Amino acid sequence: MRKLNAAVDRFAYNHPRFGIPNLMKFIVAGNALVYLLAVFAGYQSVSFLAFQWSAVRAGELWRLVTFIFMPGYYSTGDVLWLALFLYFYYMIGTVLEREWGTAKFNLYYLSGMVLTLVVGIVSGLVFGDAWIAGTSYLNLSMFFAFAMLYPDTQFLLFFIIPVKVKWLALIDAAFFVLAVLSSLFRLDWLGALLPVIALLNFFVFFWTNIADEIAYRRGRARHQTAHQTIQFKSAVRQQRKKEAERGYRHKCAVCGRTDTDFPELEFRYCSRCAGYHCFCQDHIFNHEHFTE
């Protein structure tokens, strides 16, 4: 997976002009246009755009591409939800393209499309037919990508409650799990596979980031529970306890002044003295070195 992720980055670096600039603008505009056609002319007027394996086998090859323009909303009562989601997808897609560059973002969307088509074709071959209208799971998987890059960005949930993106990503993940489980419950194998495929596409592009984050957290956990770390923390606690009992932290070994009584003084430890001996700024260079 790491090699595949590196190959994607290498291709995007070597072919910066690959893809369509402002891709999400065209996808969002296409979704809006199909919605308007469905509202004014009925769903049947746009159904020929959806992916249907039997129709593709009959020669309607445009369905291999046009299914991405199916919005999933087709009535006048859905206009607010459609506007919200299209704006959301456009905003996230634009940010990802700005962060990655046109080539890598187009690769992300193209690979998601291809994986979705592969699942649809295999389902059609196995079950006789398959129907896919839209790329809602692919679009939602872009939110995972956004959350990986900008986890602390805040959105207004219900336009009121500020919530960080990383927490909204957990809600998105719960939606994916629920979609898979509900599809399995209905024995809808295609519906169960589409969210999984969208996540697979996400992992291909972010496996290096995820693996590095896991390795970092494991290393941090090992460090926190290491014997040396525990000893150091214990020594720090004992030192702070002694300081609280004495009433000071530093005391000059020559004049006896402390940082509590004279907070304006600077205190240093002498590296030439045997052991740890503290001196104020007046005696750090003017004292007899301790030998034992």
C-alpha positions as CSV (number, residue, x, y, z in Angstrom):
1,M,0.0,0.0,0.0
2,R,2.9,2.4,0.8
3,K,4.4,1.7,-2.6
4,L,1.1,2.4,-4.3
5,N,0.8,5.7,-2.4
6,A,4.4,6.6,-3.4
7,A,3.5,5.8,-7.1
8,V,0.5,8.1,-6.9
9,D,2.7,10.9,-5.6
10,R,5.4,10.2,-8.2
11,F,2.9,10.3,-11.0
12,A,1.3,13.5,-9.8
13,Y,4.8,15.1,-9.5
14,N,5.9,14.0,-13.0
15,H,2.6,14.9,-14.7
16,P,1.4,18.2,-13.1
17,R,-0.8,19.0,-16.1
18,F,-2.8,15.8,-15.8
19,G,-6.5,16.1,-15.2
20,I,-9.2,18.8,-15.3
21,P,-8.6,22.0,-13.3
22,N,-11.4,22.9,-11.0
23,L,-12.9,19.4,-11.4
24,M,-15.4,19.8,-8.6
25,K,-16.9,22.9,-10.3
26,F,-17.9,20.8,-13.3
27,I,-19.2,17.9,-11.1
28,V,-21.3,20.2,-8.9
29,A,-22.6,22.0,-12.0
30,G,-23.5,18.7,-13.6
31,N,-25.3,17.5,-10.5
32,A,-27.3,20.7,-10.3
33,L,-28.3,20.5,-13.9
34,V,-29.5,16.9,-13.6
35,Y,-31.5,17.8,-10.5
36,L,-33.2,20.6,-12.4
37,L,-34.0,18.3,-15.3
38,A,-35.4,15.7,-12.9
39,V,-37.6,18.3,-11.2
40,F,-39.1,19.8,-14.3
41,A,-39.2,16.8,-16.6
42,G,-39.3,13.8,-14.2
43,Y,-36.8,11.3,-13.0
44,Q,-37.2,9.2,-16.2
45,S,-35.7,12.1,-18.2
46,V,-32.3,11.6,-16.4
47,S,-32.4,7.9,-15.5
48,F,-30.4,7.1,-18.7
49,L,-27.4,8.8,-17.0
50,A,-27.1,6.2,-14.2
51,F,-24.8,3.2,-14.4
52,Q,-26.8,0.1,-15.2
53,W,-24.9,-3.0,-16.2
54,S,-27.5,-4.4,-18.6
55,A,-27.7,-1.0,-20.4
56,V,-23.9,-0.8,-20.6
57,R,-23.8,-4.2,-22.2
58,A,-26.4,-3.1,-24.7
59,G,-24.1,-0.3,-25.8
60,E,-25.0,2.7,-23.6
61,L,-21.3,3.3,-22.7
62,W,-21.9,6.9,-21.6
63,R,-23.3,5.5,-18.4
64,L,-19.7,4.6,-17.4
65,V,-19.1,8.3,-16.9
66,T,-22.4,10.1,-16.5
67,F,-23.4,8.3,-13.4
68,I,-21.2,10.7,-11.4
69,F,-23.7,13.5,-12.2
70,M,-26.6,11.8,-10.6
71,P,-27.3,13.9,-7.4
72,G,-29.3,11.5,-5.4
73,Y,-32.0,14.2,-4.8
74,Y,-34.8,14.6,-7.4
75,S,-37.7,16.4,-5.8
76,T,-38.4,20.1,-5.0
77,G,-38.4,19.3,-1.3
78,D,-34.8,18.2,-1.5
79,V,-33.4,21.5,-2.8
80,L,-32.0,22.7,0.5
81,W,-30.2,19.4,1.2
82,L,-28.9,19.3,-2.3
83,A,-27.6,22.9,-2.1
84,L,-25.9,22.1,1.2
85,F,-24.2,19.0,0.0
86,L,-23.1,20.4,-3.3
87,Y,-21.6,23.4,-1.6
88,F,-19.9,21.1,0.9
89,Y,-18.4,18.9,-1.8
90,Y,-17.3,21.9,-3.9
91,M,-15.6,23.5,-0.9
92,I,-13.8,20.3,0.2
93,G,-12.8,19.4,-3.4
94,T,-11.4,22.9,-4.0
95,V,-9.4,22.8,-0.9
96,L,-8.0,19.3,-1.7
97,E,-7.1,20.4,-5.2
98,R,-5.3,23.5,-3.9
99,E,-3.4,21.3,-1.3
100,W,-2.5,18.4,-3.6
101,G,-2.5,20.0,-7.0
102,T,-4.8,19.3,-10.0
103,A,-3.1,16.0,-11.0
104,K,-3.3,14.2,-7.6
105,F,-6.9,15.4,-6.9
106,N,-8.0,14.2,-10.3
107,L,-6.3,10.9,-9.6
108,Y,-8.2,10.6,-6.3
109,Y,-11.6,11.2,-8.0
110,L,-10.8,9.1,-11.1
111,S,-9.6,6.1,-9.0
112,G,-12.7,6.3,-6.9
113,M,-14.8,6.3,-10.1
114,V,-12.9,3.3,-11.5
115,L,-13.2,1.3,-8.3
116,T,-16.9,2.1,-8.2
117,L,-17.3,0.9,-11.8
118,V,-15.4,-2.3,-11.0
119,V,-17.7,-3.1,-8.2
120,G,-20.7,-2.3,-10.4
121,I,-19.5,-4.5,-13.2
122,V,-18.6,-7.4,-11.0
123,S,-22.0,-7.2,-9.3
124,G,-23.6,-7.2,-12.7
125,L,-21.8,-10.2,-13.8
126,V,-22.5,-12.1,-10.5
127,F,-26.1,-11.0,-9.9
128,G,-27.3,-10.3,-13.5
129,D,-27.6,-6.5,-13.2
130,A,-26.3,-3.6,-11.1
131,W,-27.5,0.0,-10.7
132,I,-25.4,2.9,-9.5
133,A,-26.7,6.5,-9.5
134,G,-24.1,9.0,-8.1
135,T,-20.9,9.0,-6.2
136,S,-22.1,10.0,-2.8
137,Y,-19.7,7.7,-0.9
138,L,-16.8,8.9,-3.0
139,N,-17.7,12.4,-2.3
140,L,-18.1,11.7,1.4
141,S,-14.7,10.0,1.4
142,M,-13.2,13.3,0.4
143,F,-14.2,14.5,3.8
144,F,-11.9,12.0,5.4
145,A,-9.1,13.3,3.2
146,F,-9.9,16.9,4.4
147,A,-10.0,15.8,8.0
148,M,-6.6,14.1,7.7
149,L,-5.1,17.3,6.3
150,Y,-7.0,19.9,8.5
151,P,-8.2,18.0,11.6
152,D,-8.6,21.1,13.8
153,T,-10.5,23.2,11.3
154,Q,-13.9,24.1,12.8
155,F,-17.3,23.8,11.0
156,L,-20.6,25.1,12.3
157,L,-22.8,22.0,13.0
158,F,-26.4,23.0,12.1
159,F,-25.0,26.5,11.5
160,I,-24.7,27.0,15.3
161,I,-22.4,24.6,17.1
162,P,-18.6,24.9,16.3
163,V,-17.2,21.4,15.9
164,K,-13.7,20.4,14.8
165,V,-13.4,18.5,11.5
166,K,-11.8,15.4,13.2
167,W,-15.0,14.9,15.3
168,L,-17.2,15.3,12.2
169,A,-15.1,12.7,10.5
170,L,-16.1,10.2,13.2
171,I,-19.7,10.9,12.4
172,D,-18.9,10.4,8.7
173,A,-17.3,7.0,9.7
174,A,-20.3,6.0,11.7
175,F,-22.5,6.8,8.6
176,F,-20.3,4.5,6.5
177,V,-20.5,1.7,9.0
178,L,-24.3,2.1,9.3
179,A,-24.6,2.0,5.5
180,V,-22.6,-1.2,5.2
181,L,-24.5,-2.9,8.0
182,S,-28.0,-1.9,6.7
183,S,-27.1,-3.0,3.2
184,L,-25.9,-6.4,4.5
185,F,-29.1,-6.7,6.5
186,R,-31.1,-6.3,3.3
187,L,-28.6,-8.6,1.4
188,D,-27.8,-5.6,-0.8
189,W,-24.2,-6.6,-1.6
190,L,-23.6,-3.7,-4.0
191,G,-24.8,-1.2,-1.4
192,A,-22.4,-2.8,1.1
193,L,-19.4,-2.8,-1.2
194,L,-19.7,0.8,-2.4
195,P,-18.8,2.4,1.0
196,V,-15.9,-0.1,1.4
197,I,-14.6,0.8,-2.0
198,A,-14.7,4.5,-1.2
199,L,-12.7,3.9,2.0
200,L,-10.2,1.7,0.0
201,N,-9.6,4.7,-2.3
202,F,-9.0,6.9,0.7
203,F,-6.5,4.4,2.2
204,V,-4.6,4.2,-1.0
205,F,-3.9,7.9,-0.9
206,F,-3.4,8.3,2.8
207,W,-1.8,5.0,3.9
208,T,1.6,6.6,4.4
209,N,0.1,9.3,6.7
210,I,-2.0,6.7,8.6
211,A,0.9,4.3,9.0
212,D,3.2,7.1,10.2
213,E,0.6,8.3,12.7
214,I,0.1,4.8,14.1
215,A,3.9,4.3,14.4
216,Y,4.3,7.7,16.1
217,R,1.5,6.9,18.6
218,R,3.0,3.4,19.3
219,G,6.4,4.9,19.9
220,R,5.0,7.6,22.2
221,A,3.0,5.0,24.1
222,R,6.2,2.9,24.5
223,H,8.1,6.0,25.6
224,Q,5.5,6.9,28.2
225,T,5.5,3.4,29.7
226,A,9.3,2.9,29.5
227,H,11.2,2.3,32.7
228,Q,13.5,5.3,32.2
229,T,10.5,7.6,31.6
230,I,8.7,6.3,34.8
231,Q,11.9,6.8,36.8
232,F,12.4,10.3,35.4
233,K,8.8,11.3,36.2
234,S,9.2,9.9,39.7
235,A,12.4,11.9,40.2
236,V,10.6,15.0,39.0
237,R,7.8,14.5,41.5
238,Q,10.3,14.0,44.3
239,Q,12.2,17.1,43.3
240,R,9.0,19.2,43.3
241,K,8.0,17.8,46.7
242,K,11.4,18.7,48.1
243,E,11.1,22.2,46.6
244,A,7.7,22.7,48.2
245,E,9.1,21.6,51.6
246,R,12.1,23.8,51.4
247,G,10.3,26.8,50.0
248,Y,12.7,27.4,47.2
249,R,14.1,25.8,44.0
250,H,17.6,27.2,43.7
251,K,20.1,28.2,46.5
252,C,23.5,29.6,46.0
253,A,26.2,27.3,47.6
254,V,28.3,30.3,48.5
255,C,26.1,33.1,49.7
256,G,22.9,31.1,50.5
257,R,20.6,33.4,48.6
258,T,17.5,31.6,47.1
259,D,15.3,32.3,44.1
260,T,12.4,32.7,46.5
261,D,14.0,35.6,48.4
262,F,15.8,37.1,45.4
263,P,13.6,36.3,42.3
264,E,15.6,38.8,40.2
265,L,18.8,36.7,40.5
266,E,19.8,34.1,37.9
267,F,21.1,30.8,39.1
268,R,23.3,28.3,37.3
269,Y,24.9,24.9,38.0
270,C,28.7,24.6,37.7
271,S,29.8,21.8,35.3
272,R,33.3,21.7,36.9
273,C,32.1,21.0,40.4
274,A,31.7,17.4,41.6
275,G,28.0,16.8,42.0
276,Y,25.2,19.3,41.5
277,H,25.9,22.6,43.1
278,C,24.0,25.8,42.3
279,F,25.4,29.3,42.3
280,C,23.9,32.7,41.9
281,Q,25.0,35.0,39.1
282,D,27.6,36.7,41.4
283,H,29.3,33.5,42.3
284,I,29.0,31.2,39.3
285,F,32.4,32.3,38.1
286,N,33.7,33.2,41.5
287,H,33.8,30.2,43.8
288,E,36.0,27.3,44.8
289,H,35.1,24.2,42.9
290,F,33.7,21.2,44.9
291,T,35.8,18.1,44.5
292,E,33.6,15.6,46.3
